[in-house]
Amino acid sequence: MFGRLRARRRDGGGTAEPPPPAAGGAASLAPAGATGRTDALLRRLEWTVVRRLDGLLQGDYRTLFRGFGLDLADLREYNPGDDVRHIDWNVTARLQTPHVREFQEDREVSVWFVLDLSGSIDFGSGDVRKRDLLGDFTTVLALLLTRYGNRVGALLYNGASGITASVVPARSGRRQMLHLLQRMTATPAASPGSTRLRDLLERARAVARRRSVLFVVSDFISEPGWEASLALLARRHEVVAVRLVDPLEQALPDLGLVVMQDAETGEQMVVDTHDRAFRQRFAAAAQARESSLQQAFAQAGVDCLTLRTDARLDLALLDFTRRRRGRRGGRDPARGAA
């Protein structure tokens, strides 16, 4: 239930719910004024994030997101983190050293944003909610990718009963990017109910028929059973799990008696955060969930990009870029060593 709880002090000494973003802060994703809000969001992110990332993420994007061509381009020794499905077993047996095939890559890439907009995404202990962070990340990546002719699409899931996800088909161009962002900002608030991330991932498998790059953006607070669906999705596509985290989900401060409400079901409970043993159990449970998530991502063979509501988006993306490039040795198979 971490991230789904909203706290309110019993003694009337304030609230632990996040205040609304200040002017110039993270943009709200409320549906009102979606067009003007999208333009304002684009202008802000263009100056604060995109200019730092442009060229690093997109100019050398083939070192980050592999193309999906079928023509064999080269063979090289296996490096930790390479897809084992690309091992050439004949060459490996002959040379007694694991080698992997590299393929001539398509310059254009199809990218899908699989967006979890369920109730727990509205949580935030500071000025920035997880929903704001989701919007900023999607805007930055969509802007960078569409500049160079790549196709972008999205699946939007708000946890509404009986609705799996609405679809924005993958297309290229600035108009497509604006359409995607406006659909995202206009997505209504989630109705009460538990998140079924498995349904969203299964829907993504059905919609993304051409091999693509998929960003699954969620806090991964869901009913169990989504792990197998994520692994199946990663068998065909290159999947990046973008995990949204708020610091209050990992450690509780001493606030005394508080009323906590489940953001998805509306259930409330009173807890004593002054109890040190309770805070320790909360932290231990959060750590156990962290370990479980990391294990699930590793077993599915997907990279995890963690975005925190109290950290800068551009620094998180730059760090993720360097880690992926370092694991692959910075080598672009179409151009040789970087």
Secondary structure, 3 states (H helix, E strand, C coil): CCCCEEEEECCCCCECCCCCCCCCCCCCCCCCCHHHHHHHHHHHHHHHHHHHHCCCCCCCHHHCCCCCCCCEEEEEECCCCCCHHHECHHHHHHHCCCEEEEECCCCCCEEEEEEECCHHHHCCCCCCCHHHHHHHHHHHHHHHHHCCCCEEEEEEECCCCCCCCEEEEEECCHHHHHHHHHHHHHCCCCCCCCCCHHHHHHHHHHHCCCCCEEEEEECCCCCCCHHHHHHHHHHHCEEEEEEEECHHHCCCCCCCEEEEEECCCCCEEEEECCCHHHHHHHHHHHHHHHHHHHHHHHHHCCEEEEEECCCCHHHHHHHHHHHHHHHCCCEECCCEEC
